[in-house]
């Protein structure tokens, strides 16, 4: 097997090009996914500490994409979203209850789930591929995101099974311990770039490793179409994660991975941890506006006018 270097976002420095925008506010940060166009190529992670019913409604209403996590009652969320008349985007796993939900949705024509994310730790598996086929056979018009994966072979297998987009990233999340407990991971910049280089022709959603807004631009330069962020949103004042105040008055948010004991409520195949991260002073909508402004500036530095122009940026490895 070829032994080659792999790079994190922190190893990458983007090279500016001649700007053509009169104002950075002219940059177009919108992205199309499925049949909808969204304000930004950003998704809060589909974890309990970063998305809940209220935030899903807010994001959808304001023109942002969301993916509801799979760790509560999916049907309760579906009914609520249907009643409030905003688009439905849910997560499922590969268990019997997930198949029962898909069957129920296929029979109930009054419920229109537009986006489903098959979200498991090791998405390049027979279980995942069989579930992809089951979902697409049952709900052929749904836009299906599948993951998580970390190799070109995995991306192609999921696409050929019927996935409309792939979610990329294993062991790179801030609260993920997979790389430490198993040794398996691929640094995110290289992970995305290797998959994008195969011209897979389905959207790539980069999941993990985002430490600041500039990393979002780097993920798109690598080849991502959308970027999932966890801790950047968990630290917001209105995130669903629990709040903790220490003796000095510093306020923290409790951030935990989906494979953590805190989320699983059992000590079985634990590949995530619970972290205390400082709360920032922004709401989700304020953070999204900050990201929009920073991406607009990144587009200006890229010499382009739209988010897709970031894919033609050169870079140094440092």
N, C-alpha and C positions, 0 to 999 in steps of 0.2 A: 504494500500500500504506500502511496506517495506521502512523504512527510513534508508538510509545508507550513509556513507561519500562518497564524490566524489572529485577527485583530479585534479588539474592543473599540467602542466609540471613542474612548479616551486616547487611543492611538492615532486617531484621524484628525487632520487639520485641513479644512476646506479652503480652496484657492479662489479668491475673488476674481470676477470678470468685469468688464466694462458695463456699468449700469445703463439701462435704457429707459427706466421709469422716471417721470418727472417728480413723482411722489411715491413713497413706499406704500401709501394707502391705496394706490392703484393695483397693487399685486393681488392676484386672484388665488386665494387659499382654499377654494372649494374643491370637492372631490366627489365623483359619482361612484356609488357602490350599489349593485343591483339596479333597481329602477328609480332610485332616489339620489338626489344630490345633496351633500351635507356641507356645512360651513367650513369644516376643518377635517383633515385626515387623521383625527385623533379619537381614540376610544378609551374611556376609563376602564381599567381592568374588570373583567367579569368575576369579581370576588366580593365576598360579603362586606369587606371593609371599604369598598370603593363604589358600590352601586346598590341602590335600593329602589323601592317602588316610587318614592317621591322624586328622586334624582332622575330616574328613567323618564318620568313624565316631563320634568323640567327640560332635560336634554332634547327630547323629541320635539317638544313645543318650540324650543329656541332654534331648531334646525341642526342639531348635532346627532351623530350616531351613538347608539348605546347597545350594550349586550347585557341583558339581565343574567345574573349568576344562576346556578342550578341547585343551590343548597337550601332552598325553601320550597314552598308549595307552588309549582309552576302554574297549575290551573288557576289558583287564586290570583296570581299576577296577570294571567291572560284575561281573565274575566274583568279585572279592574281596568286594564289597558283598553280592552274592547269597549267598556262603558264610557271611558273618557275619550275614546276615538282617536288614539294616537297609534302609530305603527308598532307592530309587535316584533320584538327581537329577543329570543330566549336562548338559553344554553341547555344542552342535554348531555348525558353520559351514555354508557353502553349497557346499563342494567335493564332488568325486566320491566321495571316501572317506567323507564324511558321509552321503551318500545310500546308500552301500553298508552303512554301519552301521545305518541306519534299516531298510533291507530285511532285514538279518540279524535285527534285533530283531522285525520283523513275522513272520518265519518261525519264530523260536524262541519257542514259547509258554511255555517254562519260565522265561523271564526277564521279569520285570515291572518295566519302567522307568516310574515314576509321574510324574516331572517331566522335561521336556526344555526347555532354554533355547537358543533360536536366538540366538546372540551374535555380531553383526558390528558393525563400526564405523558403518555407515550402513544402519540397518534399514529405512528407507523406500525400498525399491528393488524392482525387478522380481525380482531374484534372491531376496531375502528372502521376498517374497510367494509366489513359486513354491515355495520350500522349505517354507513354512508349510503350503501345500496338500498337498505331498507327504508331510509328516510326519503330518498329520491323516488323510489317506487311508490311510496305511500303519498308523498307530497311533491309531485314533480315540478311544481312552479316555485317552490320555496328556494330562496337564495341560501345555499348551505356553505358555511365556513367550517373547516375541519382542522384539527390540530391537537396537541402541539407536535411539531416536527422540527428536524434540524439538518436535513440533508436533501440534495436534489432528488435522489431516488424516492425518498418519502413523499416529496411534493408531487412527483409524477404519479406515484401509485394512488395517492388520494384524489388527484385530478381525474385519473382514468376510472376511478370508482364512482365519480360523480360530483366531487366537491367543486363548488363555484369559486372558492377562495381558500387559501391555506394560511393557518396561523403558525408562525415560525418562532421558535425559541424554546430551548430546554436548558434548565439550570442557570439562567442568567438573571432571574428576577431578584429584587432586593431582599425578599423574604424567602427565597428558594435555597434549599440546601442540597439539591440533587447532585451538583458538581462535587460537593464535599463528601457526600455519603456514598456515591456510586462511581465517581470519576468521569461520568458522561456529561459532556456539554460541548458547545461550539460558541466561541465569542461572537457576539451578535452581528457586528459589521460584516465579518467574513461569512457567517451563516446566511445572512440575507443575500449577500453578493453572489455566493456560489449558486444559490437557488435561482436568483434572477438571471444569471448568466446563461441558464439553459433555455431561456425564452419560453417559460412555462405557460404564459398567456392567460393566467388567472391572477387576480389580485393577491398580493402578499401582505399579510398583516404581521408586523414585527411586534413581538410580545416579550418584553424583558430588557433590562439593562439601561433604561432611560433614567439618567440622574439629573439632567437639566434640560432646558428647552432646546439648546443647541444640538443635543443628541437626537432630537426628533428630525431635524434637517439632515443629520448624518445618516439616519436610518433610511430616509427617502433617497439620498444620494446613493446608498448601497443598492437600492432597488425596491424598497418597500412602497406600497401604495397607501397603507394606513398604518398607524403606530398606536399600540396599546400602552398606556401608562398606569402604573399602580401607585407607587409612593407619592408621585407628584400630585395626585388627587386625594389620596388618603390623608395627607397632611392638611387639607383644606378645612376651614372651620365648620362647614356643613357636611362633611363626609360622614358616612354611617359608622365609622370606626369609633370605638370608645375613647373618651377623653380622660386624661390623667394629669393632675397638677402636683408638682413636687413641692418640697418645703420652701423653695425659693420663689415660688409663684410661676415658674415656667410651666406652660401647658404643652402636653404631649398628646399625640394620637397613637392608638395601638394598631399596628400594621401587621397583618399575618397572611401567610400563604395558604392557598386552598388545600395543600397537602400537609398542613401543620396539625399538630395535636389539638390546638385551639379551635380549628375549624372542623376536624374530623371527630373530635370528642372521644378519641380512642388512640392508644399507642399501637398503631399498625401501619407499616409502610410509611413512616413519617419522613417527608422530604421538604419540609417547610418549617419556619420558625415564627415566633411572635416577637416583634420589635417595637420599641418605643421611639417615635420620631417626633421632632418638634412641630407643633401646629403652626402653620403660617396664618397670616391675617386675611387671606383671600377666601371667597366663596368659589364654588365650581365655575360659575359664570365669569367671575373676575379672573380666575386662572385661565380659562379658555380665551378670554380677551387678551391676556398677556401673551399666551402662546400664539394667537393670531397675529399680534403685532410683531413678535419675534420671527415668525415664519415669513411675514411680509418683508421684513428686513433681509432675511436669508434669501428670498427670491430676488430682491434687488441686488444683493452681492453676487448672485449667480449669473447676472446678466440677462435674466429672463423676466417673464411677466406672470407665469402661472406656477403652481406647485410642481407640475411635471417637469419644468425646466431644471429643477434641482437634480434630476437624474442625469444631467449632462455636465455636471461639475467635476473638475479634477481635484485631487487631494494629495497631500503628503502623508506618509506613515511616519510617525515620530516616536 
